[in-house]
């Protein structure tokens, strides 16, 4: 790197420089003699403004600025899975081994290990023509994930040389491609600028849900693979817990968890818990498909702003290999606060509540990088984004929540009253919504129940009827209601406690397969239908409440495992028989 200017002023994480030559917008630079990592965010004549991703304490005017000529980039290659990075892809575990518990200023540690050899198996041979995104070969990155080495975007031509099968480091040359501009050597790793979306062949319509094993999500408010969802909620409503559960149990091939500006103890729980978790589908450690990005609230604010882009770029790399990736961004409000702080330091004109005027644009840029696509290598891959939002005081009318709603299609609103009553997940069935129901309906019909849309609609309508009846109950009490309306209250309560409430600490209840979910849903809807018919024939609500089969239904989420879903058919048979006997007795 060469000197391109001198520090003139330091305003927290924003550094101003003068006497600048050969600078580019968004260029990666190193600031001062400690070589702090930064990025040029403003050009004005021979002056620039730099966003520094490290603590600027001690930095003084007159120190040198070193230019790289390259944008802020991440390193993409085998070794990403199972790693823990900060917001600018510095490996925290390696830094701890070398420097101790705290990250010193100016430390430089490669994102991927340089000495580790990876077993490479070529998929092409010398003389073959290759295009951007094509698979050159494969590397077994973990026991469950095959890493597909791709021709970088913008590179195409004839393979002049390809390495034979064997073990190679990420710096060794594995192929040479002769392009129109000359010979291009390729390695196992490749850089990519984080603020530039990686290309794909075409976007595809959504056709399958991202299964999370959480019944309130999968059944009432599903998200498609490649979809986007916001999880807003006040303090203590369980945003982080919801994202933890989705990260643990979703059927994504790769999970990128971004701890963006959250409290250190929450991220500590993730770092301690994830290495010991087992994936229920593969019975392998969950870290074999997970990348963690830890940028807690006490770390430099500028790196918090970059962490979102770092995470989405890593996700795009695995999407381009033909994998389904899920991103947990916890939380986008803290990221927006970083934008606000940096905007103020740069003396930009503030918009509503002090946020910069370009907040909606930045949110759109992030969420639009999700989607189900046909990759350049001809495979199908997706990125699903689950973004937590932390509105102050639980006010959903604040700017981050309102602007986020413009760019997402599912909304899991967390309710403070549900959280206070220990009902988790505390997702409100009245304020939440999903626009993916029609997209994933055919999948549920084929893999769950042909009547899934009708069952879901029926139970959703019943919940809304119950909400209206609660107004009467609060004024006059439940005794004034006829038995038919008391049944609505009883069924809604049964559904909330048995289906919507889910225990993360119970080995059986913490995760529900699609088959288990639809069978539980059908049993509750069947009870409501048959009970309504029985009441019409003269059966009292007290008689229905005394049925022993109701106790079995209320316990079924704990008593029937995912492997024994056939027991639900027997339970439904006992329910139908009991209701038939009750109706016959009334006649």
C-alpha positions as CSV (number, residue, x, y, z in Angstrom):
1,X,0.0,0.0,0.0
2,X,1.1,3.5,-0.7
3,X,0.5,6.8,1.0
4,X,-2.5,8.7,-0.5
5,X,-3.0,11.5,2.1
6,X,-2.8,12.8,5.6
7,X,-5.2,12.8,8.6
8,X,-6.7,16.2,9.1
9,X,-9.5,15.6,11.6
10,X,-10.8,12.8,13.7
11,X,-14.6,12.7,14.6
12,X,-15.0,9.3,16.4
13,X,-15.1,6.6,13.8
14,X,-15.1,9.1,10.9
15,X,-11.6,10.4,9.9
16,X,-11.1,13.3,7.5
17,X,-8.0,13.5,5.3
18,X,-6.3,16.1,3.1
19,X,-3.7,16.3,0.4
20,X,-5.3,13.2,-1.1
21,X,-4.2,11.7,-4.4
22,X,-5.5,8.7,-6.4
23,X,-8.4,7.9,-4.0
24,X,-11.6,6.1,-5.1
25,X,-15.1,6.0,-3.6
26,X,-15.5,3.0,-1.2
27,X,-11.8,2.2,-1.4
28,X,-10.3,0.1,1.4
29,X,-7.7,2.1,3.2
30,X,-5.4,1.9,6.3
31,X,-5.3,4.8,8.6
32,X,-2.4,6.0,10.7
33,X,0.7,4.1,11.8
34,X,-1.4,1.5,13.5
35,X,-2.9,0.7,10.1
36,X,-6.6,0.9,11.2
37,X,-9.0,-0.6,8.6
38,X,-11.3,2.0,6.9
39,X,-13.4,2.7,3.9
40,X,-13.6,6.0,1.9
41,X,-17.2,7.2,2.1
42,X,-16.8,10.8,0.7
43,X,-14.7,12.5,-1.9
44,X,-14.4,16.3,-2.2
45,X,-11.5,17.7,-4.2
46,X,-8.3,16.6,-2.4
47,X,-10.2,15.8,0.8
48,X,-11.8,12.5,1.8
49,X,-13.9,11.2,4.7
50,X,-13.1,7.7,5.9
51,X,-15.3,5.3,7.9
52,X,-12.9,3.5,10.2
53,X,-13.8,0.0,11.5
54,X,-11.7,0.1,14.6
55,X,-11.2,2.3,17.7
56,X,-9.7,5.6,16.6
57,X,-8.5,6.6,20.1
58,X,-4.9,8.0,19.9
59,X,-5.1,8.8,16.2
60,X,-3.7,12.3,15.5
61,X,-3.7,14.8,12.6
62,X,-0.8,14.4,10.2
63,X,-0.7,10.6,10.2
64,X,-0.6,8.9,6.9
65,X,-3.5,7.3,5.0
66,X,-2.5,4.2,3.0
67,X,-4.6,3.3,-0.1
68,X,-5.3,-0.2,-1.5
69,X,-7.0,0.6,-4.7
70,X,-9.6,-2.1,-3.9
71,X,-13.1,-2.0,-2.3
72,X,-13.8,-3.5,1.1
73,X,-14.0,-7.2,0.3
74,X,-14.3,-10.6,2.0
75,X,-12.4,-13.8,1.2
76,X,-14.6,-16.6,-0.1
77,X,-13.4,-20.2,0.0
78,X,-13.3,-23.4,2.0
79,X,-13.0,-22.8,5.8
80,X,-15.9,-20.4,6.2
81,X,-18.3,-22.9,7.7
82,X,-17.9,-23.2,11.5
83,X,-16.0,-19.9,11.7
84,X,-16.7,-16.9,14.0
85,X,-15.9,-13.5,12.5
86,X,-16.3,-9.9,13.4
87,X,-18.1,-7.4,11.2
88,X,-15.1,-7.1,8.7
89,X,-14.4,-10.8,8.6
90,X,-11.6,-11.0,11.1
91,X,-11.5,-14.5,12.6
92,X,-12.1,-14.0,16.4
93,X,-10.9,-17.4,17.5
94,X,-7.6,-17.0,15.8
95,X,-7.2,-13.4,17.1
96,X,-7.9,-14.7,20.6
97,X,-5.1,-17.4,20.3
98,X,-2.6,-14.8,19.0
99,X,-3.6,-11.7,21.0
100,X,-5.6,-12.8,24.0
101,X,-9.2,-11.8,25.1
102,X,-9.3,-8.4,23.5
103,X,-8.8,-7.4,19.8
104,X,-5.8,-5.0,19.5
105,X,-6.0,-2.1,17.1
106,X,-4.5,-2.7,13.6
107,X,-4.4,-6.5,14.0
108,X,-4.4,-8.4,10.7
109,X,-5.3,-12.1,10.7
110,X,-6.3,-13.9,7.4
111,X,-10.0,-14.8,7.3
112,X,-9.2,-18.3,6.0
113,X,-6.4,-20.5,7.2
114,X,-3.3,-20.4,4.9
115,X,-1.6,-23.6,6.0
116,X,-4.6,-26.0,6.0
117,X,-4.8,-28.3,3.0
118,X,-8.1,-29.1,1.4
119,X,-8.8,-32.3,-0.7
120,X,-9.7,-31.0,-4.2
121,X,-11.4,-33.1,-6.8
122,X,-11.5,-31.5,-10.3
123,X,-14.8,-31.5,-12.3
124,X,-13.3,-30.2,-15.6
125,X,-10.2,-31.1,-17.6
126,X,-7.7,-29.2,-19.7
127,X,-9.1,-27.9,-22.9
128,X,-12.7,-27.5,-21.6
129,X,-14.5,-24.2,-22.0
130,X,-15.8,-22.7,-18.8
131,X,-18.0,-19.7,-18.0
132,X,-18.5,-17.6,-14.9
133,X,-20.1,-19.6,-12.0
134,X,-19.2,-23.0,-13.4
135,X,-18.0,-25.6,-11.0
136,X,-14.2,-26.3,-11.3
137,X,-14.1,-29.0,-8.7
138,X,-15.3,-29.9,-5.2
139,X,-13.8,-29.9,-1.7
140,X,-15.4,-31.7,1.3
141,X,-15.6,-28.7,3.6
142,X,-17.5,-30.6,6.4
143,X,-18.9,-34.1,6.7
144,X,-22.3,-32.8,5.5
145,X,-21.3,-29.9,3.1
146,X,-19.6,-30.2,-0.2
147,X,-17.8,-27.0,-1.1
148,X,-18.1,-26.3,-4.9
149,X,-15.2,-24.3,-6.2
150,X,-16.6,-21.8,-8.8
151,X,-15.2,-19.9,-11.7
152,X,-15.3,-16.3,-10.4
153,X,-17.9,-13.9,-12.0
154,X,-16.5,-12.1,-15.0
155,X,-14.1,-15.0,-15.9
156,X,-14.7,-17.3,-18.9
157,X,-12.5,-19.1,-21.4
158,X,-10.6,-22.3,-22.0
159,X,-9.0,-24.3,-19.2
160,X,-5.3,-24.3,-19.9
161,X,-4.3,-26.1,-16.7
162,X,-6.2,-28.0,-14.0
163,X,-4.6,-29.4,-10.9
164,X,-5.0,-33.2,-10.4
165,X,-6.9,-34.5,-7.4
166,X,-5.0,-33.9,-4.2
167,X,-4.6,-31.7,-1.2
168,X,-4.0,-27.9,-1.7
169,X,-3.9,-24.8,0.4
170,X,-6.2,-21.8,-0.6
171,X,-3.2,-19.9,-2.0
172,X,-2.0,-22.7,-4.4
173,X,-3.0,-22.5,-8.0
174,X,-5.6,-25.1,-9.0
175,X,-6.4,-23.9,-12.5
176,X,-5.5,-21.5,-15.3
177,X,-8.1,-20.2,-17.6
178,X,-7.2,-18.4,-20.9
179,X,-9.6,-15.5,-21.2
180,X,-9.9,-12.8,-23.9
181,X,-7.5,-10.6,-21.8
182,X,-4.9,-13.2,-21.0
183,X,-4.3,-16.1,-18.7
184,X,-6.1,-16.0,-15.4
185,X,-4.8,-18.2,-12.5
186,X,-7.5,-19.5,-10.1
187,X,-7.2,-20.6,-6.5
188,X,-9.5,-22.2,-4.0
189,X,-10.4,-18.8,-2.5
190,X,-11.6,-15.6,-4.2
191,X,-12.3,-12.1,-3.0
192,X,-15.6,-10.3,-3.5
193,X,-16.6,-6.7,-2.6
194,X,-19.3,-6.8,0.1
195,X,-21.4,-3.9,-1.2
196,X,-21.8,-5.5,-4.6
197,X,-24.4,-8.2,-5.1
198,X,-23.1,-11.4,-6.7
199,X,-24.7,-12.1,-10.1
200,X,-27.1,-14.9,-10.9
201,X,-28.8,-16.2,-14.1
202,X,-32.4,-15.5,-13.2
203,X,-34.9,-15.2,-10.3
204,X,-37.4,-18.0,-9.8
205,X,-40.9,-18.0,-8.3
206,X,-41.2,-19.3,-4.7
207,X,-42.4,-22.9,-4.4
208,X,-41.4,-24.3,-1.0
209,X,-41.4,-23.1,2.6
210,X,-38.4,-22.7,4.8
211,X,-39.4,-25.1,7.5
212,X,-38.5,-24.0,11.0
213,X,-40.2,-26.6,13.1
214,X,-42.1,-23.8,14.9
215,X,-45.8,-24.4,14.5
216,X,-47.0,-20.7,14.7
217,X,-44.5,-19.9,11.9
218,X,-44.8,-22.8,9.6
219,X,-48.6,-23.1,9.8
220,X,-49.9,-19.6,10.3
221,X,-47.2,-17.3,9.0
222,X,-44.9,-19.3,6.7
223,X,-41.8,-17.9,4.9
224,X,-40.8,-19.3,1.5
225,X,-37.2,-20.4,0.7
226,X,-35.7,-17.2,-0.6
227,X,-38.2,-15.0,1.3
228,X,-37.8,-12.1,3.7
229,X,-39.4,-11.6,7.1
230,X,-39.2,-9.0,9.9
231,X,-39.4,-9.9,13.6
232,X,-40.3,-6.7,15.5
233,X,-40.8,-6.6,19.2
234,X,-40.0,-4.6,22.3
235,X,-37.5,-5.5,24.9
236,X,-37.9,-9.0,26.4
237,X,-40.4,-10.2,23.8
238,X,-38.1,-12.9,22.5
239,X,-36.7,-11.6,19.2
240,X,-33.3,-13.3,19.7
241,X,-35.0,-16.5,20.9
242,X,-37.1,-16.7,17.8
243,X,-34.0,-16.2,15.6
244,X,-32.1,-18.8,17.6
245,X,-34.9,-21.3,17.1
246,X,-35.0,-20.6,13.3
247,X,-31.2,-20.9,13.1
248,X,-31.2,-24.2,14.9
249,X,-34.1,-26.0,13.3
250,X,-34.7,-24.5,9.8
251,X,-34.1,-26.8,6.9
252,X,-31.6,-24.4,5.3
253,X,-28.3,-26.0,4.0
254,X,-26.3,-23.1,5.5
255,X,-27.1,-20.6,8.2
256,X,-25.3,-17.2,8.6
257,X,-26.1,-15.7,12.0
258,X,-25.2,-12.0,12.3
259,X,-25.1,-10.6,15.8
260,X,-25.3,-6.9,14.9
261,X,-25.1,-4.6,17.8
262,X,-26.8,-6.9,20.3
263,X,-25.7,-7.3,23.9
264,X,-22.6,-9.3,24.5
265,X,-24.3,-11.8,26.8
266,X,-26.8,-12.7,24.1
267,X,-24.0,-13.4,21.6
268,X,-22.2,-15.3,24.2
269,X,-25.2,-17.6,24.6
270,X,-25.1,-18.3,20.8
271,X,-21.3,-19.0,20.8
272,X,-21.6,-21.3,23.8
273,X,-24.7,-23.1,22.7
274,X,-24.4,-23.7,19.0
275,X,-21.2,-25.9,19.1
276,X,-23.1,-28.4,21.2
277,X,-26.3,-28.5,19.2
278,X,-27.2,-31.4,16.9
279,X,-29.0,-31.0,13.6
280,X,-32.2,-33.1,13.8
281,X,-32.1,-34.0,10.1
282,X,-28.4,-35.0,9.8
283,X,-27.6,-35.9,13.5
284,X,-24.4,-33.9,12.9
285,X,-23.2,-30.8,14.9
286,X,-25.1,-27.7,13.9
287,X,-21.8,-25.8,13.4
288,X,-21.1,-27.9,10.3
289,X,-23.6,-25.7,8.5
290,X,-23.2,-22.4,10.4
291,X,-21.2,-19.2,10.1
292,X,-21.3,-16.7,13.0
293,X,-20.6,-13.0,12.7
294,X,-20.3,-11.4,16.2
295,X,-20.4,-7.6,16.3
296,X,-21.7,-6.7,19.7
297,X,-22.8,-3.4,21.0
298,X,-19.4,-2.6,22.6
299,X,-17.5,-3.2,19.4
300,X,-16.7,-0.3,16.9
301,X,-20.0,1.1,15.5
302,X,-18.7,1.3,11.9
303,X,-17.9,-2.4,11.8
304,X,-21.6,-3.0,12.9
305,X,-22.6,-1.2,9.7
306,X,-20.4,-3.4,7.6
307,X,-21.4,-6.7,9.3
308,X,-24.7,-6.9,7.4
309,X,-23.0,-6.7,4.1
310,X,-20.3,-9.2,5.1
311,X,-23.0,-11.7,6.1
312,X,-25.1,-11.3,3.0
313,X,-22.0,-11.7,0.8
314,X,-21.0,-15.0,2.5
315,X,-24.6,-16.1,2.0
316,X,-24.5,-15.3,-1.7
317,X,-21.4,-17.3,-2.2
318,X,-23.0,-20.5,-0.9
319,X,-26.2,-19.7,-2.7
320,X,-24.1,-19.6,-5.9
321,X,-23.0,-23.1,-5.2
322,X,-26.6,-24.3,-5.3
323,X,-27.4,-24.2,-1.5
324,X,-30.3,-22.8,0.4
325,X,-29.0,-20.2,2.9
326,X,-30.8,-18.6,5.8
327,X,-29.6,-15.3,7.3
328,X,-30.4,-14.2,10.9
329,X,-29.8,-10.5,11.3
330,X,-30.1,-9.5,14.9
331,X,-30.8,-6.7,14.8
332,X,-31.4,-4.4,11.9
333,X,-32.4,-1.6,14.3
334,X,-28.9,-1.6,15.8
335,X,-27.5,-1.5,12.2
336,X,-29.8,1.5,11.4
337,X,-28.6,3.2,14.6
338,X,-25.0,2.7,13.4
339,X,-26.0,4.4,10.1
340,X,-27.6,7.3,12.1
341,X,-24.4,7.8,14.2
342,X,-22.1,7.7,11.2
343,X,-24.4,10.0,9.3
344,X,-24.3,12.5,12.2
345,X,-20.5,12.3,12.3
346,X,-20.4,13.0,8.6
347,X,-22.6,16.1,9.2
348,X,-25.3,14.9,6.8
349,X,-28.9,16.3,6.9
350,X,-31.0,14.0,9.2
351,X,-34.5,12.8,8.3
352,X,-37.2,11.4,10.6
353,X,-35.9,10.6,14.2
354,X,-32.4,11.5,13.1
355,X,-32.0,8.6,10.7
356,X,-30.3,9.4,7.4
357,X,-32.5,10.1,4.4
358,X,-31.0,7.1,2.6
359,X,-32.2,4.6,5.3
360,X,-35.0,3.1,3.1
361,X,-32.5,2.7,0.2
362,X,-30.0,0.8,2.5
363,X,-32.8,-1.4,3.8
364,X,-34.0,-2.2,0.3
365,X,-30.4,-3.0,-0.9
366,X,-30.1,-5.5,1.9
367,X,-33.5,-7.3,1.6
368,X,-33.4,-7.3,-2.2
369,X,-30.3,-9.5,-2.1
370,X,-32.6,-12.3,-0.9
371,X,-34.5,-14.6,-3.3
372,X,-34.7,-17.9,-5.0
373,X,-32.5,-18.0,-8.1
374,X,-31.1,-20.1,-10.8
375,X,-27.3,-19.7,-10.3
376,X,-24.7,-19.2,-13.0
377,X,-23.8,-22.9,-12.7
378,X,-27.4,-23.9,-13.5
379,X,-28.4,-25.0,-10.0
380,X,-31.1,-23.6,-7.7
381,X,-30.1,-21.7,-4.6
382,X,-31.8,-19.3,-2.3
383,X,-31.2,-16.7,0.5
384,X,-33.9,-16.3,3.1
385,X,-33.5,-13.3,5.4
386,X,-35.0,-13.1,8.9
387,X,-34.3,-9.6,10.3
388,X,-35.1,-8.7,13.9
389,X,-36.3,-5.2,14.5
390,X,-36.0,-3.5,18.0
391,X,-38.4,-0.6,18.0
392,X,-38.0,1.7,21.1
393,X,-40.8,1.0,23.5
394,X,-42.3,-1.6,21.1
395,X,-43.6,1.2,18.9
396,X,-44.1,-0.3,15.4
397,X,-44.7,3.1,13.9
398,X,-41.0,4.1,14.2
399,X,-39.0,4.5,10.9
400,X,-37.0,1.3,10.9
401,X,-40.1,-0.9,11.3
402,X,-42.2,1.1,8.9
403,X,-39.5,1.2,6.1
404,X,-38.7,-2.5,6.7
405,X,-42.4,-3.4,6.0
406,X,-42.0,-2.0,2.5
407,X,-39.4,-4.6,1.5
408,X,-40.5,-7.8,3.3
409,X,-43.5,-10.1,2.7
410,X,-43.8,-11.7,6.1
411,X,-44.2,-10.0,9.5
412,X,-43.9,-11.9,12.8
413,X,-45.0,-9.2,15.3
414,X,-44.0,-10.1,18.9
415,X,-46.5,-9.3,21.6
416,X,-45.5,-8.0,25.0
417,X,-48.6,-9.4,26.7
418,X,-47.9,-12.9,25.4
419,X,-44.2,-12.7,26.5
420,X,-45.3,-11.5,30.0
421,X,-47.7,-14.5,30.3
422,X,-44.8,-16.8,29.3
423,X,-46.4,-17.7,26.0
424,X,-43.5,-18.4,23.6
425,X,-42.9,-17.9,20.7
426,X,-44.7,-14.6,21.5
427,X,-45.8,-14.1,17.9
428,X,-49.1,-12.3,17.7
429,X,-51.7,-14.2,15.6
430,X,-53.6,-10.9,15.1
431,X,-50.8,-8.5,14.1
432,X,-48.6,-10.9,12.1
433,X,-49.1,-11.8,8.4
434,X,-47.5,-13.7,5.6
435,X,-47.8,-13.1,1.8
436,X,-46.2,-16.5,1.1
437,X,-49.2,-18.6,1.9
438,X,-50.3,-19.0,-1.7
439,X,-46.7,-19.6,-2.8
440,X,-46.2,-22.6,-0.4
441,X,-49.7,-23.9,-0.5
442,X,-49.1,-26.5,-3.1
443,X,-46.1,-27.8,-1.2
444,X,-48.2,-28.2,2.0
445,X,-50.9,-30.0,0.0
446,X,-48.4,-32.5,-1.4
447,X,-46.3,-33.0,1.7
448,X,-48.7,-32.3,4.5
449,X,-52.4,-32.4,4.0
450,X,-54.5,-31.7,0.8
451,X,-56.8,-29.6,2.9
452,X,-54.0,-27.5,4.5
453,X,-55.2,-24.1,3.1
454,X,-58.8,-24.7,4.3
455,X,-57.7,-25.9,7.7
456,X,-55.3,-22.9,8.2
457,X,-58.0,-20.5,7.1
458,X,-60.6,-22.0,9.4
459,X,-58.4,-21.8,12.5
460,X,-57.3,-18.3,11.6
461,X,-60.9,-17.2,11.3
462,X,-61.7,-18.8,14.6
463,X,-58.9,-16.8,16.3
464,X,-60.3,-13.6,15.0
465,X,-63.8,-14.5,16.1
466,X,-62.5,-15.3,19.6
467,X,-60.8,-11.8,19.7
468,X,-64.1,-10.1,19.0
469,X,-65.9,-12.2,21.6
470,X,-63.3,-11.3,24.2
471,X,-64.7,-7.7,24.1
472,X,-68.0,-9.0,25.3
473,X,-66.4,-11.3,27.9
474,X,-64.5,-8.3,29.4
475,X,-67.7,-6.3,29.8
476,X,-70.2,-8.9,30.9
477,X,-68.4,-12.2,31.6
478,X,-68.4,-15.5,29.7
479,X,-71.6,-16.7,31.4
480,X,-73.8,-14.6,29.1
481,X,-72.6,-16.2,25.9
482,X,-74.5,-19.1,24.3
483,X,-72.8,-22.5,24.2
484,X,-71.9,-22.1,20.5
485,X,-69.8,-19.0,21.3
486,X,-68.3,-20.5,24.5
487,X,-67.1,-23.3,22.1
488,X,-65.2,-20.7,20.1
489,X,-63.5,-19.5,23.3
490,X,-62.7,-23.1,24.3
491,X,-61.3,-24.1,20.9
492,X,-59.2,-21.0,20.6
493,X,-57.8,-21.5,24.1
494,X,-57.0,-25.2,23.2
495,X,-55.3,-24.1,19.9
496,X,-53.2,-21.4,21.6
497,X,-52.0,-23.6,24.5
498,X,-51.6,-26.8,22.5
499,X,-50.5,-25.7,19.1
500,X,-49.2,-22.1,19.2
501,X,-47.3,-22.3,22.5
502,X,-44.1,-24.3,22.0
503,X,-41.5,-25.2,24.6
504,X,-37.8,-24.8,23.5
505,X,-36.8,-26.9,26.6
506,X,-38.9,-30.0,25.8
507,X,-37.1,-32.6,23.7
508,X,-40.3,-33.6,21.8
509,X,-42.0,-30.2,21.6
510,X,-39.0,-28.0,20.6
511,X,-39.3,-29.1,17.0
512,X,-42.3,-30.3,15.0
513,X,-42.2,-31.8,11.5
514,X,-44.6,-30.7,8.8
515,X,-46.5,-34.0,9.2
516,X,-46.9,-33.5,13.0
517,X,-48.1,-29.9,12.5
518,X,-50.9,-30.7,10.0
519,X,-52.1,-33.7,12.0
520,X,-52.3,-31.6,15.2
521,X,-54.1,-28.9,13.3
522,X,-56.6,-31.3,11.8
523,X,-57.4,-32.8,15.2
524,X,-58.2,-29.4,16.7
525,X,-60.3,-28.3,13.7
526,X,-62.1,-31.6,13.7
527,X,-62.9,-31.2,17.4
528,X,-64.3,-27.7,16.7
529,X,-66.5,-28.9,13.8
530,X,-67.9,-32.0,15.6
531,X,-68.4,-30.0,18.9
532,X,-70.4,-27.4,17.0
533,X,-72.6,-30.1,15.5
534,X,-73.1,-31.7,18.9
535,X,-74.1,-28.3,20.4
536,X,-76.6,-27.9,17.6
537,X,-78.1,-31.3,18.5
538,X,-78.5,-30.2,22.2
539,X,-75.2,-31.2,23.8
540,X,-74.1,-28.8,26.5
541,X,-70.7,-27.2,26.6
542,X,-70.1,-28.7,30.1
543,X,-70.5,-32.2,28.7
544,X,-67.9,-31.4,26.0
545,X,-65.5,-30.0,28.5
546,X,-65.7,-33.2,30.5
547,X,-64.6,-35.5,27.7
548,X,-61.5,-37.4,28.6
549,X,-60.2,-37.2,25.0
550,X,-59.8,-33.4,25.4
551,X,-57.0,-34.1,28.0
552,X,-55.2,-36.3,25.4
553,X,-55.5,-33.5,22.8
554,X,-54.1,-30.9,25.2
555,X,-51.1,-33.2,25.9
556,X,-50.4,-34.4,22.3
557,X,-47.6,-32.0,21.6
558,X,-45.6,-33.6,24.4
559,X,-46.8,-37.2,24.2
560,X,-46.4,-37.8,20.4
561,X,-43.0,-37.5,18.9
562,X,-42.2,-36.6,15.3
563,X,-41.4,-40.3,14.6
564,X,-44.8,-41.5,15.9
565,X,-47.2,-39.3,13.9
566,X,-49.4,-42.4,13.2
567,X,-50.6,-42.0,16.9
568,X,-52.4,-38.9,15.8
569,X,-54.6,-41.0,13.5
570,X,-55.6,-43.2,16.5
571,X,-56.2,-40.1,18.6
572,X,-58.4,-38.6,15.9
573,X,-60.3,-41.9,15.8
574,X,-60.9,-41.7,19.5
575,X,-62.1,-38.1,19.2
576,X,-64.6,-38.9,16.5
577,X,-65.9,-41.9,18.5
578,X,-66.3,-39.9,21.6
579,X,-68.1,-37.1,19.8
580,X,-70.4,-39.6,18.1
581,X,-71.3,-41.1,21.5
582,X,-72.0,-37.7,23.0
583,X,-74.3,-36.7,20.1
584,X,-76.1,-40.0,20.3
585,X,-76.7,-39.6,24.0
586,X,-78.2,-36.1,23.4
587,X,-80.6,-37.5,20.8
